[in-house]
Amino acid sequence: MSENVIGMLKRFKIIADKYRDRRKRCRSDSLS
């Protein structure tokens, strides 16, 4: 069970990082 939870956390972190990068990119594009 613990291994499955760790896998979910890793996947969530990767998705969160991608989403954050996308927001930063869109914001910088709109500013420039």
Backbone torsions as a table, in degrees:
resi	resn	phi	psi	omega
1	MET	NA	-44.6	-178.1
2	SER	-60.8	-38.8	-179.6
3	GLU	-63.6	-39.7	-179.5
4	ASN	-64.5	-40.4	179.9
5	VAL	-63.9	-42.7	179.8
6	ILE	-61.8	-41.3	179.4
7	GLY	-62.4	-41.3	179.2
8	MET	-64.0	-41.9	-179.3
9	LEU	-62.9	-43.3	-179.9
10	LYS	-61.5	-45.3	-178.3
11	ARG	-62.9	-42.5	-179.3
12	PHE	-63.1	-40.5	-179.3
13	LYS	-63.9	-41.7	-179.8
14	ILE	-63.6	-44.7	-179.5
15	ILE	-63.9	-41.7	-179.2
16	ALA	-62.7	-41.5	-179.9
17	ASP	-64.2	-42.8	179.6
18	LYS	-62.0	-43.6	-178.9
19	TYR	-63.5	-41.3	-179.2
20	ARG	-64.3	-43.6	-179.5
21	ASP	-62.4	-39.7	-178.3
22	ARG	-64.2	-41.1	180.0
23	ARG	-65.0	-42.5	179.8
24	LYS	-61.6	-43.1	-177.8
25	ARG	-63.9	-44.9	-179.2
26	CYS	-63.3	-41.5	-177.9
27	ARG	-64.7	-44.0	-178.3
28	SER	-66.0	-37.2	179.4
29	ASP	-64.6	-41.2	-178.3
30	SER	-68.2	-33.8	-179.0
31	LEU	-69.2	-43.3	-175.9
32	SER	-83.0	NA	NA
